[in-house]
Amino acid sequence: MNKQKYSTRYIAVVAMFTAISYIAVLISKVIPNVAGFLSYEPKDAVIVIAGFIFGPLTCVFVSVLTSLIEMITISSTGVYGLLMNVVSTCSFTVPAAWYYRKHHTLKGAVIGLGIGMVVLAACMVLWNYIITPFYMGVDRSVVAGMLMSIFLPFNLIKGGINAGITLLIYKPVVNALRRAHLVEESSSGNKGGFKAGFTIFAAAVLITFVLLFLVMIGVL
């Protein structure tokens, strides 16, 4: 396939992932918020899959596009919300996709997602401390008091849920895209599905963090 055809195909797949990410944002609106303003969005799982396929720069593209569409359609937080959305998504997806690109195995995916969770939690503690007082209209001391008790656990749990979703659906998604000739076949020879043990592990990760989320919102 020549370069022009590949570029056209890449643009089409990126547009598809952007559309699915935006749908994930819409779905998230029915999920209860944490502390009245922190919302869980499954779009990061969609975006990190795009990054696993095409590399970390694609995570940035899809994140910015999705956040821009969200800002001009349904968001009420304006530029601040756009900035925080991009930082949050990229801090999780870019490290995960970068590590997976270097270590293209199931173990690499797990470690990459774990790194993404840690980077996400650390970045959002810093960025919430800097930015949240502006768009919430509260003193920075109020936000500082929430960093360890709310922002840190929330972002770890959010990252854990999205990691679990990614581990469960990445292989079926990429196999479907290969059958549709939208992405190249794997050069590593690892074309098979997930083993049953790994699927159980991924499901356990997802269930664990979902339960922790339910605790945070007071359901459990």
VMD Tcl script that draws the C-alpha trace (Angstrom):
set ca {
  {0.00 0.00 0.00}
  {1.48 3.34 -1.06}
  {2.08 6.27 1.28}
  {-0.97 8.26 0.10}
  {-3.32 5.34 0.70}
  {-1.80 4.72 4.10}
  {-2.23 8.40 5.04}
  {-5.86 8.35 3.95}
  {-6.49 5.18 5.91}
  {-4.76 6.60 8.99}
  {-6.89 9.75 8.87}
  {-10.03 7.64 8.54}
  {-9.15 5.45 11.53}
  {-8.16 8.46 13.66}
  {-11.51 10.07 12.79}
  {-13.27 6.84 13.78}
  {-11.48 6.71 17.14}
  {-12.29 10.39 17.71}
  {-15.97 9.74 17.06}
  {-16.01 6.75 19.40}
  {-14.18 8.78 22.05}
  {-16.80 11.50 21.82}
  {-19.57 8.92 22.16}
  {-17.78 7.66 25.28}
  {-17.86 11.22 26.64}
  {-21.61 11.38 26.04}
  {-22.11 8.04 27.78}
  {-20.14 9.29 30.77}
  {-22.75 11.99 31.41}
  {-25.07 9.39 32.96}
  {-22.36 8.23 35.40}
  {-22.52 9.92 38.83}
  {-19.74 12.41 39.59}
  {-17.26 12.12 42.42}
  {-17.38 15.02 44.89}
  {-19.98 16.66 42.67}
  {-17.63 17.64 39.83}
  {-15.14 14.87 38.98}
  {-16.51 12.76 36.14}
  {-15.30 9.38 34.97}
  {-15.00 9.13 31.19}
  {-14.21 5.86 29.36}
  {-12.75 7.76 26.41}
  {-9.20 7.17 27.67}
  {-9.60 3.45 27.00}
  {-10.56 4.23 23.40}
  {-7.68 6.65 22.95}
  {-5.03 4.38 24.45}
  {-6.10 1.62 22.06}
  {-5.50 4.04 19.19}
  {-2.08 4.72 20.71}
  {-1.31 1.02 21.06}
  {-2.01 0.63 17.34}
  {-0.39 3.77 15.92}
  {1.88 5.13 18.65}
  {1.77 7.80 21.37}
  {1.45 10.78 19.01}
  {-1.93 9.46 17.88}
  {-3.08 9.65 21.52}
  {-2.36 13.38 21.41}
  {-4.22 13.85 18.11}
  {-7.35 12.01 19.24}
  {-7.31 13.59 22.69}
  {-7.11 17.14 21.33}
  {-9.76 16.52 18.66}
  {-12.18 14.89 21.11}
  {-11.68 17.60 23.71}
  {-12.21 20.36 21.15}
  {-15.47 18.80 19.99}
  {-16.55 18.37 23.61}
  {-15.73 22.00 24.40}
  {-17.81 23.43 21.54}
  {-20.77 21.08 22.02}
  {-21.52 20.00 25.58}
  {-18.83 21.34 27.93}
  {-19.47 24.27 30.27}
  {-15.85 24.61 31.47}
  {-14.46 26.27 28.33}
  {-10.72 26.47 27.76}
  {-9.93 25.30 31.29}
  {-11.92 22.13 30.70}
  {-10.22 21.61 27.34}
  {-6.79 21.97 28.92}
  {-7.57 19.61 31.80}
  {-9.13 17.03 29.48}
  {-6.07 16.97 27.21}
  {-3.61 16.84 30.11}
  {-5.57 14.09 31.87}
  {-5.97 11.90 28.80}
  {-2.44 12.37 27.49}
  {-0.82 11.75 30.87}
  {-2.47 8.31 30.92}
  {-2.40 7.30 27.26}
  {0.93 8.64 26.01}
  {3.17 6.85 28.57}
  {1.16 3.64 28.13}
  {1.39 3.76 24.34}
  {5.07 4.71 24.43}
  {5.97 1.76 26.67}
  {3.85 -0.67 24.65}
  {5.56 0.51 21.45}
  {8.91 -0.37 23.04}
  {7.68 -3.68 24.52}
  {5.04 -5.05 22.16}
  {3.74 -7.87 24.36}
  {0.86 -8.47 26.76}
  {3.27 -7.86 29.62}
  {4.30 -4.60 27.95}
  {0.66 -3.56 27.71}
  {0.08 -4.24 31.41}
  {3.22 -2.42 32.51}
  {2.53 0.47 30.13}
  {-0.98 0.92 31.48}
  {0.37 0.74 35.03}
  {2.85 3.49 34.20}
  {0.02 5.50 32.67}
  {-2.01 5.20 35.86}
  {0.86 6.50 37.99}
  {1.68 9.36 35.62}
  {-2.02 10.29 35.40}
  {-2.42 10.43 39.17}
  {0.76 12.45 39.67}
  {0.05 14.91 36.86}
  {-3.51 15.55 37.90}
  {-2.52 16.29 41.51}
  {-0.24 19.03 40.15}
  {-2.60 20.34 37.47}
  {-5.65 20.35 39.69}
  {-3.69 22.33 42.26}
  {-2.74 24.89 39.59}
  {-5.85 25.13 37.41}
  {-8.90 24.02 39.44}
  {-9.08 27.18 41.63}
  {-9.56 29.30 38.48}
  {-12.51 27.52 36.93}
  {-14.14 26.46 40.21}
  {-13.77 29.90 41.76}
  {-12.39 28.62 45.07}
  {-9.27 29.33 47.10}
  {-6.25 27.19 46.31}
  {-6.20 26.06 49.95}
  {-9.56 24.36 49.37}
  {-8.20 22.46 46.39}
  {-5.01 21.59 48.28}
  {-7.10 19.91 50.95}
  {-8.69 17.69 48.31}
  {-5.54 16.58 46.49}
  {-4.71 13.48 48.51}
  {-8.22 12.62 49.67}
  {-10.13 13.05 46.40}
  {-8.05 13.88 43.32}
  {-5.33 11.25 43.83}
  {-7.60 8.24 44.53}
  {-10.09 9.34 41.86}
  {-7.45 9.46 39.13}
  {-5.88 6.17 40.19}
  {-9.32 4.54 40.08}
  {-10.17 6.18 36.75}
  {-6.88 4.96 35.30}
  {-7.48 1.47 36.70}
  {-10.95 1.21 35.14}
  {-9.66 2.36 31.76}
  {-6.69 -0.01 32.00}
  {-9.04 -2.91 32.68}
  {-11.28 -1.98 29.75}
  {-8.26 -1.66 27.47}
  {-6.86 -5.04 28.43}
  {-10.23 -6.69 27.79}
  {-11.09 -5.16 24.43}
  {-7.78 -4.22 22.75}
  {-7.19 -7.53 21.00}
  {-10.76 -7.95 19.68}
  {-10.73 -4.34 18.44}
  {-7.38 -4.57 16.66}
  {-8.29 -7.93 15.13}
  {-11.52 -6.44 13.78}
  {-9.59 -3.50 12.30}
  {-7.14 -5.90 10.66}
  {-9.96 -7.91 9.13}
  {-11.35 -4.66 7.76}
  {-7.87 -3.83 6.38}
  {-7.79 -0.61 8.37}
  {-4.56 -1.44 10.19}
  {-1.52 -3.47 9.23}
  {-1.00 -7.04 10.34}
  {1.26 -7.39 13.38}
  {4.94 -7.74 12.53}
  {5.60 -9.45 15.86}
  {3.65 -12.55 14.97}
  {1.44 -12.13 18.03}
  {-1.91 -12.30 16.22}
  {-3.80 -14.61 18.52}
  {-6.47 -13.69 21.01}
  {-5.95 -13.23 24.71}
  {-5.48 -16.38 26.72}
  {-8.21 -17.26 29.18}
  {-5.98 -16.55 32.17}
  {-5.15 -13.10 30.92}
  {-8.80 -12.35 30.24}
  {-9.64 -13.33 33.81}
  {-6.84 -11.09 35.07}
  {-8.09 -8.15 32.98}
  {-11.66 -8.68 34.19}
  {-10.44 -8.81 37.79}
  {-8.60 -5.50 37.34}
  {-11.70 -3.89 35.86}
  {-14.06 -5.23 38.53}
  {-11.73 -4.19 41.35}
  {-11.49 -0.58 40.19}
  {-15.20 -0.38 39.38}
  {-15.95 -1.45 42.95}
  {-13.54 1.19 44.25}
  {-15.31 3.78 42.11}
  {-18.67 2.72 43.52}
  {-17.23 3.20 47.01}
  {-16.09 6.72 46.05}
  {-19.54 7.75 44.83}
  {-21.20 6.23 47.90}
  {-23.01 3.36 46.23}
  {-21.16 0.75 48.29}
}
mol new
graphics top color blue
foreach p $ca { graphics top sphere $p radius 0.5 }
foreach p [lrange $ca 0 end-1] q [lrange $ca 1 end] { graphics top cylinder $p $q radius 0.2 }
display resetview
